[in-house]
């Protein structure tokens, strides 16, 4: 009854009703204007450089430092294979430009380029991963429970793995006959791609020797800086860079010294890798086993060589083509290979 009386009184006062409605509309307009103003203010505040720096610093302080460092390291390591390919392309291009125009020189440059890029591609595409299948490995089908007890279990990959296989934290996979993780080529060196890695390093070493010889001849002849003279310090990259900053060397000279420096360093690094890996191969070991003092296979050096490079090793040295992986009985994985 009270509500009806109030309604009748309001109906009898149309001016009061109109005034209440106008107040409601005004408050709604003010609310919408306030929301828009707040949004504009926040948007302008976000665009402000001071605000951006403040928010970035706050997020950095509150973020996990270990996770940030891990992401930075992953980003830098992901650039290493691209950097390697760029260096090879630059050395191949300038070596070809410095060579005398002849058919033999063209064949030599193309041969080394095909060998280097072909073996790198085969190495990168031929992973030495132990495959995962339904929470188990490819070794489990066809093996009994007692047989699987002879295999080691990886709690990270949740698979059984044969001997001489180890887990790589960078690849996050178990690697068959893991040797080491190559940052410059972007994947692990294992039993399935070790031969491509050695051939890549071998041809890269020989090619860089050839490129370093050409670059040295051009640099010493163009800028009249012989190595066995008083200006031999210009062959060191930091010295040449400082001389350029002081106006005593040209920018192009810095570029040539950089290429010469990179090619010489590549010769030393890849040559060391070839010699080291060949010693491991002939001994029947991986780098991991050598560092641990393990000798798990007892074969002759020639059989160890054939185990890595295959029966047609001469063709693999001359032409980069993939090796055939034989499909064997699951029990063969119980043997140490």
Order of alpha helices (4+ residues) and beta strands (2+ residues): alpha-alpha-alpha-alpha-alpha-beta-beta-alpha-beta-beta-beta-beta-beta-beta-alpha-alpha-alpha-alpha-alpha-alpha
